């Protein structure tokens, strides 16, 4: 005599196993989406830092040129520093990349900006 129901063809253990797999698949999809989002955010932060450095450099060039033509303007030396407290000036940490067990998906590739390259 068996304890598994033969009428339905599926045991409670099979149903539990399927529900567990479904939950694992859902969690893996959420994890992958969060990683893609973190990579995009990191790429955007990199581009923003590059843009800021470019703007600071251009402002420095303009101030230097203006100081040459306007004798009353004090000379500006060295790059201008953003006036942020030391704690606010730190860089954002990169998102950790764990080895993935799924096949490569086009959305999983890190995004690169032409300006950041």
MMTF fields as JSON, N, C-alpha, C and O atoms, coordinates in Angstrom:
{
  "mmtfVersion": "1.0.0",
  "mmtfProducer": "UNKNOWN",
  "numBonds": 467,
  "numAtoms": 468,
  "numGroups": 117,
  "numChains": 1,
  "numModels": 1,
  "chainsPerModel": [1],
  "groupsPerChain": [117],
  "chainIdList": ["A"],
  "bondAtomList": [4, 2, 8, 6, 12, 10, 16, 14, 20, 18, 24, 22, 28, 26, 32, 30, 36, 34, 40, 38, 44, 42, 48, 46, 52, 50, 56, 54, 60, 58, 64, 62, 68, 66, 72, 70, 76, 74, 80, 78, 84, 82, 88, 86, 92, 90, 96, 94, 100, 98, 104, 102, 108, 106, 112, 110, 116, 114, 120, 118, 124, 122, 128, 126, 132, 130, 136, 134, 140, 138, 144, 142, 148, 146, 152, 150, 156, 154, 160, 158, 164, 162, 168, 166, 172, 170, 176, 174, 180, 178, 184, 182, 188, 186, 192, 190, 196, 194, 200, 198, 204, 202, 208, 206, 212, 210, 216, 214, 220, 218, 224, 222, 228, 226, 232, 230, 236, 234, 240, 238, 244, 242, 248, 246, 252, 250, 256, 254, 260, 258, 264, 262, 268, 266, 272, 270, 276, 274, 280, 278, 284, 282, 288, 286, 292, 290, 296, 294, 300, 298, 304, 302, 308, 306, 312, 310, 316, 314, 320, 318, 324, 322, 328, 326, 332, 330, 336, 334, 340, 338, 344, 342, 348, 346, 352, 350, 356, 354, 360, 358, 364, 362, 368, 366, 372, 370, 376, 374, 380, 378, 384, 382, 388, 386, 392, 390, 396, 394, 400, 398, 404, 402, 408, 406, 412, 410, 416, 414, 420, 418, 424, 422, 428, 426, 432, 430, 436, 434, 440, 438, 444, 442, 448, 446, 452, 450, 456, 454, 460, 458, 464, 462],
  "bondOrderList": [1, 1, 1, 1, 1, 1, 1, 1, 1, 1, 1, 1, 1, 1, 1, 1, 1, 1, 1, 1, 1, 1, 1, 1, 1, 1, 1, 1, 1, 1, 1, 1, 1, 1, 1, 1, 1, 1, 1, 1, 1, 1, 1, 1, 1, 1, 1, 1, 1, 1, 1, 1, 1, 1, 1, 1, 1, 1, 1, 1, 1, 1, 1, 1, 1, 1, 1, 1, 1, 1, 1, 1, 1, 1, 1, 1, 1, 1, 1, 1, 1, 1, 1, 1, 1, 1, 1, 1, 1, 1, 1, 1, 1, 1, 1, 1, 1, 1, 1, 1, 1, 1, 1, 1, 1, 1, 1, 1, 1, 1, 1, 1, 1, 1, 1, 1],
  "groupList": [{"groupName": "UNK", "atomNameList": ["N", "CA", "C", "O"], "elementList": ["N", "C", "C", "O"], "formalChargeList": [0, 0, 0, 0], "bondAtomList": [1, 0, 2, 1, 3, 2], "bondOrderList": [1, 1, 2], "singleLetterCode": "X", "chemCompType": "L-PEPTIDE LINKING"}],
  "groupTypeList": [0, 0, 0, 0, 0, 0, 0, 0, 0, 0, 0, 0, 0, 0, 0, 0, 0, 0, 0, 0, 0, 0, 0, 0, 0, 0, 0, 0, 0, 0, 0, 0, 0, 0, 0, 0, 0, 0, 0, 0, 0, 0, 0, 0, 0, 0, 0, 0, 0, 0, 0, 0, 0, 0, 0, 0, 0, 0, 0, 0, 0, 0, 0, 0, 0, 0, 0, 0, 0, 0, 0, 0, 0, 0, 0, 0, 0, 0, 0, 0, 0, 0, 0, 0, 0, 0, 0, 0, 0, 0, 0, 0, 0, 0, 0, 0, 0, 0, 0, 0, 0, 0, 0, 0, 0, 0, 0, 0, 0, 0, 0, 0, 0, 0, 0, 0, 0],
  "groupIdList": [1, 2, 3, 4, 5, 6, 7, 8, 9, 10, 11, 12, 13, 14, 15, 16, 17, 18, 19, 20, 21, 22, 23, 24, 25, 26, 27, 28, 29, 30, 31, 32, 33, 34, 35, 36, 37, 38, 39, 40, 41, 42, 43, 44, 45, 46, 47, 48, 49, 50, 51, 52, 53, 54, 55, 56, 57, 58, 59, 60, 61, 62, 63, 64, 65, 66, 67, 68, 69, 70, 71, 72, 73, 74, 75, 76, 77, 78, 79, 80, 81, 82, 83, 84, 85, 86, 87, 88, 89, 90, 91, 92, 93, 94, 95, 96, 97, 98, 99, 100, 101, 102, 103, 104, 105, 106, 107, 108, 109, 110, 111, 112, 113, 114, 115, 116, 117],
  "secStructList": [7, 7, 1, 1, 7, 6, 6, 6, 1, 7, 7, 2, 2, 2, 2, 2, 2, 2, 2, 2, 2, 2, 2, 2, 2, 2, 2, 2, 2, 2, 2, 2, 2, 2, 2, 2, 2, 2, 2, 2, 2, 2, 2, 2, 2, 2, 2, 2, 2, 2, 2, 2, 2, 2, 2, 2, 2, 2, 2, 2, 2, 2, 2, 2, 2, 2, 2, 2, 2, 7, 6, 6, 1, 7, 7, 7, 7, 1, 7, 7, 7, 7, 7, 7, 7, 4, 4, 4, 4, 7, 7, 7, 7, 7, 7, 7, 7, 7, 7, 7, 7, 1, 7, 7, 7, 4, 4, 4, 1, 7, 7, 7, 7, 6, 6, 6, 7],
  "xCoordList": [0.845, 0.0, 0.891, 1.836, 0.607, 1.402, 0.667, -0.559, 1.453, 0.835, 0.658, 0.049, 1.172, 1.008, -0.259, -0.558, -1.001, -2.243, -1.931, -1.182, -2.493, -2.278, -3.307, -3.127, -4.376, -5.432, -4.914, -5.068, -4.308, -3.875, -2.542, -2.231, -1.758, -0.461, 0.618, 1.786, 0.272, 1.24, 1.115, 0.013, 2.25, 2.225, 2.37, 2.683, 2.138, 2.309, 3.763, 4.052, 4.664, 6.083, 6.397, 7.174, 5.791, 5.984, 5.457, 6.1, 4.301, 3.728, 4.609, 4.832, 5.108, 5.994, 7.288, 7.784, 7.822, 9.046, 8.82, 9.678, 7.702, 7.388, 7.232, 7.711, 6.565, 6.398, 7.747, 7.983, 8.624, 9.969, 10.763, 11.411, 10.711, 11.418, 10.882, 11.65, 9.566, 8.956, 9.437, 9.746, 9.493, 9.964, 11.448, 11.847, 12.256, 13.673, 13.841, 14.683, 13.049, 13.121, 12.725, 13.348, 11.693, 11.244, 12.32, 12.588, 12.933, 13.995, 15.219, 15.846, 15.56, 16.692, 16.418, 17.313, 15.194, 14.836, 14.922, 15.411, 14.454, 14.549, 16.003, 16.375, 16.827, 18.254, 18.92, 19.691, 18.622, 19.223, 18.786, 19.591, 17.519, 17.027, 17.716, 18.063, 17.912, 18.595, 20.048, 20.568, 20.701, 22.082, 22.152, 23.031, 21.212, 21.203, 20.985, 21.633, 20.068, 19.79, 21.036, 21.35, 21.736, 22.944, 24.032, 24.74, 24.171, 25.167, 24.838, 25.721, 23.552, 23.144, 23.423, 23.934, 23.089, 23.325, 24.815, 25.211, 25.642, 27.092, 27.608, 28.444, 27.12, 27.544, 27.127, 27.89, 25.919, 25.458, 26.292, 26.594, 26.659, 27.504, 28.881, 29.448, 29.425, 30.726, 30.668, 31.572, 29.603, 29.434, 29.285, 29.857, 28.519, 28.327, 29.654, 29.929, 30.487, 31.794, 32.686, 33.4, 32.643, 33.445, 32.958, 33.764, 31.649, 31.094, 31.493, 31.848, 31.438, 31.824, 33.294, 33.643, 34.159, 35.584, 35.818, 36.65, 35.094, 35.218, 34.761, 35.41, 33.645, 33.149, 34.112, 34.354, 34.661, 35.619, 36.854, 37.388, 37.295, 38.453, 38.139, 38.956, 36.968, 36.576, 36.443, 36.872, 35.863, 35.748, 37.139, 37.382, 38.048, 39.429, 40.073, 40.739, 39.865, 40.415, 39.837, 40.565, 38.54, 37.891, 38.378, 38.612, 38.527, 39.018, 40.461, 40.821, 41.273, 42.658, 42.703, 43.473, 41.879, 41.833, 41.324, 41.845, 40.321, 39.782, 40.823, 40.929, 41.592, 42.615, 43.707, 44.298, 43.979, 44.982, 44.507, 45.309, 43.225, 42.684, 42.185, 42.026, 41.943, 41.459, 42.481, 42.509, 43.302, 44.349, 43.812, 44.505, 42.617, 42.065, 41.548, 41.333, 41.349, 40.857, 42.008, 43.06, 41.824, 42.919, 43.203, 42.293, 44.472, 44.878, 44.349, 44.33, 43.932, 43.414, 44.445, 44.865, 44.848, 45.85, 45.276, 44.561, 45.599, 45.165, 43.702, 42.959, 43.304, 41.909, 40.999, 41.356, 39.832, 38.852, 38.297, 37.992, 38.168, 37.639, 36.181, 35.812, 35.371, 33.981, 33.961, 34.733, 33.085, 33.028, 32.066, 30.96, 32.506, 31.723, 32.495, 33.725, 31.801, 32.505, 33.165, 32.709, 34.235, 35.008, 34.139, 34.368, 33.165, 32.312, 31.417, 31.086, 31.009, 30.115, 30.861, 30.235, 32.175, 32.941, 33.399, 34.075, 33.053, 33.54, 32.801, 31.676, 33.439, 32.863, 31.859, 31.924, 30.94, 29.974, 30.652, 31.486, 30.309, 30.926, 30.36, 29.206, 31.169, 30.723, 29.837, 30.017, 28.89, 28.015, 28.816, 29.529, 28.708, 29.471, 28.914, 27.699, 29.786, 29.388, 29.703, 30.868, 28.677, 28.86, 28.793, 28.148, 29.437, 29.337, 27.899, 27.218, 27.449, 26.062, 25.984, 26.877, 24.908, 24.735, 23.84, 23.73, 23.195, 22.298, 23.094, 24.244, 22.474, 23.139, 23.195, 22.382, 24.156, 24.345, 23.111, 22.624, 22.626, 21.462, 21.91, 22.723, 21.409, 21.879, 21.693, 22.477, 20.659, 20.437, 21.438, 21.547, 22.176, 23.136, 24.486, 25.336, 24.707, 25.987, 26.064, 25.071, 27.236, 27.362, 27.211, 27.761, 26.46, 26.266, 27.435, 27.969, 27.833, 28.941, 28.461, 27.721, 28.877, 28.549, 29.725, 30.877, 29.438, 30.513, 31.368, 32.571, 30.743, 31.515, 32.391, 33.443, 31.997, 32.766, 33.933, 34.861, 33.913, 35.007, 36.262, 37.261],
  "yCoordList": [-1.178, 0.0, 1.241, 1.317, 2.212, 3.435, 4.578, 4.57, 5.579, 6.735, 7.899, 8.903, 7.794, 8.879, 8.66, 7.527, 9.697, 9.541, 9.215, 9.939, 8.145, 7.736, 8.366, 8.343, 8.925, 9.504, 10.727, 10.826, 11.645, 12.892, 12.754, 13.556, 11.774, 11.595, 12.476, 12.338, 13.361, 14.27, 14.185, 14.16, 14.141, 14.093, 15.509, 16.451, 15.628, 16.923, 17.374, 18.567, 16.411, 16.741, 17.33, 18.278, 16.766, 17.312, 18.743, 19.605, 18.993, 20.341, 21.314, 22.442, 20.877, 21.721, 22.014, 23.14, 20.996, 21.154, 22.157, 23.003, 22.074, 23.007, 24.432, 25.378, 24.586, 25.92, 26.507, 27.704, 25.67, 26.107, 26.557, 27.604, 25.768, 26.143, 27.445, 28.292, 27.605, 28.831, 30.045, 31.093, 29.891, 30.988, 31.279, 32.442, 30.24, 30.447, 31.166, 32.057, 30.789, 31.452, 32.913, 33.773, 33.202, 34.585, 35.408, 36.546, 34.831, 35.541, 35.763, 36.821, 34.79, 34.947, 36.051, 36.829, 36.124, 37.183, 38.553, 39.507, 38.658, 39.932, 40.313, 41.479, 39.322, 39.576, 40.08, 41.039, 39.432, 39.828, 41.238, 42.023, 41.552, 42.892, 43.936, 45.018, 43.609, 44.541, 44.743, 45.856, 43.681, 43.816, 44.699, 45.552, 44.484, 45.327, 46.785, 47.681, 47.012, 48.378, 48.994, 50.16, 48.224, 48.722, 49.035, 50.033, 48.189, 48.453, 49.727, 50.533, 49.901, 51.128, 52.354, 53.361, 52.266, 53.391, 53.694, 54.859, 52.654, 52.857, 53.509, 54.411, 53.065, 53.665, 55.133, 55.981, 55.425, 56.815, 57.664, 58.821, 57.101, 57.833, 58.086, 59.164, 57.095, 57.275, 58.396, 59.229, 58.411, 59.453, 60.818, 61.807, 60.867, 62.139, 62.653, 63.852, 61.745, 62.17, 62.679, 63.668, 62.001, 62.442, 63.809, 64.681, 63.986, 65.283, 66.38, 67.483, 66.087, 67.075, 67.445, 68.624, 66.456, 66.74, 67.593, 68.5, 67.311, 68.09, 69.529, 70.474, 69.684, 71.039, 71.812, 73.0, 71.125, 71.794, 72.236, 73.321, 71.402, 71.745, 72.952, 73.864, 72.953, 74.069, 75.365, 76.42, 75.301, 76.49, 77.006, 78.213, 76.084, 76.477, 77.199, 78.22, 76.655, 77.295, 78.69, 79.63, 78.825, 80.136, 81.142, 82.307, 80.696, 81.591, 82.02, 83.175, 81.106, 81.434, 82.439, 83.399, 82.218, 83.147, 84.514, 85.542, 84.533, 85.81, 86.54, 87.765, 85.804, 86.433, 87.071, 88.073, 86.51, 87.106, 88.436, 89.35, 88.551, 89.753, 90.797, 91.966, 90.379, 91.322, 91.363, 90.453, 92.386, 92.424, 92.484, 92.055, 92.996, 93.096, 91.754, 91.603, 90.796, 89.486, 88.687, 88.565, 88.137, 87.367, 86.117, 85.511, 85.749, 84.573, 83.319, 83.237, 82.373, 81.118, 80.044, 79.858, 79.338, 78.294, 76.96, 76.871, 75.922, 74.568, 74.356, 75.311, 73.129, 72.823, 73.248, 73.142, 73.726, 74.131, 72.88, 71.893, 72.921, 71.792, 72.066, 73.19, 71.035, 71.165, 71.364, 70.738, 72.227, 72.527, 71.563, 71.939, 70.317, 69.305, 68.827, 68.78, 68.473, 67.856, 66.565, 65.938, 66.178, 65.011, 63.763, 62.953, 63.581, 62.398, 62.374, 61.291, 63.532, 63.582, 63.45, 63.224, 63.583, 63.565, 62.17, 62.006, 61.178, 59.827, 59.256, 59.653, 58.343, 57.725, 56.65, 56.102, 56.359, 55.309, 53.953, 53.795, 52.976, 51.652, 50.969, 51.185, 50.158, 49.41, 48.258, 47.712, 47.897, 46.77, 45.484, 45.291, 44.596, 43.35, 42.454, 42.343, 41.822, 40.885, 39.479, 39.095, 38.724, 37.328, 36.477, 36.867, 35.34, 34.479, 34.053, 33.655, 34.14, 33.806, 32.394, 31.926, 31.716, 30.333, 30.233, 29.162, 31.328, 31.321, 31.572, 32.006, 31.294, 31.592, 33.099, 33.834, 33.548, 34.987, 35.557, 35.019, 36.627, 37.321, 38.7, 39.319, 39.214, 40.524, 41.642, 42.59, 41.554, 42.609, 42.552, 43.509, 41.449, 41.299, 41.911, 42.0, 42.337, 42.948, 44.33, 45.057, 44.714, 46.068, 47.09, 46.943, 48.113, 49.159, 50.112, 50.442, 50.556, 51.501, 52.701, 52.584, 53.816, 55.056, 55.426, 55.173, 56.017, 56.445, 57.504, 57.588, 58.317, 59.352, 58.774, 59.34, 57.661, 57.098, 56.276, 56.009, 55.871, 55.018, 55.798, 55.229],
  "zCoordList": [0.0, 0.0, 0.0, 0.785, -0.864, -0.964, -0.298, -0.184, 0.147, 0.812, -0.145, 0.224, -1.366, -2.337, -3.134, -3.512, -3.394, -4.149, -5.605, -6.261, -6.1, -7.477, -8.407, -9.624, -7.863, -8.686, -9.434, -10.652, -8.717, -9.334, -10.041, -10.921, -9.687, -10.317, -9.718, -10.082, -8.827, -8.204, -6.7, -6.151, -6.048, -4.592, -4.042, -4.77, -2.76, -2.098, -2.195, -2.282, -2.179, -2.306, -3.678, -3.79, -4.721, -6.069, -6.163, -6.761, -5.578, -5.594, -4.826, -5.267, -3.679, -2.878, -3.641, -3.628, -4.298, -5.092, -6.227, -6.48, -6.895, -7.984, -7.471, -8.097, -6.333, -5.755, -5.351, -5.518, -4.825, -4.429, -5.655, -5.63, -6.72, -7.956, -8.529, -8.985, -8.504, -9.009, -8.208, -8.776, -6.904, -6.062, -6.331, -6.389, -6.494, -6.817, -8.146, -8.268, -9.141, -10.446, -10.34, -10.964, -9.554, -9.373, -8.666, -9.051, -7.632, -6.913, -7.805, -7.739, -8.626, -9.542, -10.555, -10.882, -11.049, -11.998, -11.327, -11.933, -10.089, -9.362, -9.115, -9.242, -8.758, -8.53, -9.806, -9.773, -10.928, -12.196, -12.595, -13.097, -12.373, -12.685, -11.803, -12.275, -10.529, -9.62, -10.051, -9.969, -10.507, -10.985, -12.231, -12.348, -13.163, -14.365, -13.984, -14.525, -13.05, -12.608, -11.956, -12.198, -11.141, -10.475, -11.493, -11.358, -12.513, -13.561, -14.325, -14.621, -14.642, -15.341, -14.479, -14.969, -13.204, -12.295, -12.176, -12.146, -12.109, -12.023, -13.288, -13.222, -14.451, -15.712, -15.78, -16.245, -15.317, -15.317, -14.355, -14.65, -13.22, -12.27, -12.869, -12.689, -13.583, -14.237, -15.274, -15.35, -16.067, -17.08, -16.408, -16.867, -15.324, -14.617, -14.056, -14.118, -13.503, -12.99, -14.116, -13.951, -15.262, -16.409, -16.903, -17.228, -16.955, -17.364, -16.388, -16.804, -15.103, -14.093, -14.244, -14.18, -14.443, -14.619, -15.857, -15.839, -16.924, -18.153, -17.925, -18.372, -17.231, -16.941, -16.048, -16.263, -15.04, -14.163, -14.94, -14.708, -15.848, -16.666, -17.551, -17.678, -18.151, -19.034, -18.236, -18.703, -17.057, -16.207, -15.853, -15.86, -15.544, -15.225, -16.41, -16.24, -17.613, -18.814, -19.002, -19.321, -18.805, -18.976, -17.926, -18.245, -16.686, -15.645, -15.924, -15.695, -16.412, -16.743, -17.888, -17.847, -18.91, -20.047, -19.59, -20.021, -18.731, -18.246, -17.403, -17.478, -16.603, -15.764, -16.62, -16.216, -17.787, -18.682, -19.247, -19.442, -19.508, -20.148, -19.16, -19.51, -17.945, -16.932, -15.786, -14.957, -15.731, -14.724, -13.286, -12.364, -13.076, -11.722, -11.199, -9.997, -12.073, -11.67, -11.076, -11.703, -9.872, -9.269, -10.104, -10.67, -10.168, -10.929, -10.24, -9.012, -11.016, -10.497, -10.788, -11.93, -9.737, -9.908, -9.474, -8.476, -10.235, -9.886, -10.206, -10.433, -10.222, -10.522, -9.376, -8.203, -9.74, -8.729, -8.056, -8.727, -6.753, -6.003, -5.65, -5.307, -5.738, -5.325, -3.812, -3.085, -3.353, -1.924, -1.235, -0.847, -1.09, -0.395, 0.815, 0.783, 1.878, 3.0, 2.526, 1.569, 3.199, 2.773, 2.656, 1.758, 3.518, 3.468, 2.247, 1.765, 1.722, 0.573, -0.737, -1.773, -0.729, -1.971, -2.354, -3.37, -1.581, -1.894, -3.105, -3.407, -3.773, -4.961, -4.561, -3.46, -5.461, -5.22, -5.392, -6.283, -4.558, -4.728, -5.964, -6.332, -6.59, -7.755, -7.304, -6.215, -8.139, -7.818, -7.939, -8.924, -6.944, -7.02, -8.107, -8.265, -8.849, -9.89, -9.417, -9.313, -9.137, -8.741, -9.998, -10.971, -9.997, -11.177, -11.377, -10.432, -12.602, -12.902, -13.419, -14.125, -13.064, -13.472, -14.686, -15.282, -15.069, -16.213, -17.476, -17.422, -18.62, -19.881, -20.065, -19.506, -20.849, -21.052, -21.727, -22.721, -21.186, -21.709, -22.157, -21.472, -23.292, -23.776, -22.761, -22.749, -21.897, -20.903, -19.767, -19.001, -19.634, -18.546, -18.855, -17.969, -20.091, -20.438, -19.81, -19.809, -19.268, -18.719, -19.835, -20.927, -19.528, -20.526, -20.514, -19.456, -21.693, -21.81, -22.576, -23.553, -22.137, -22.832, -23.711, -23.36, -24.837, -25.749, -25.073, -25.318, -24.215, -23.537, -22.452, -22.158, -21.841, -20.734, -21.227, -20.463, -22.477, -23.002, -23.27, -23.71]
}
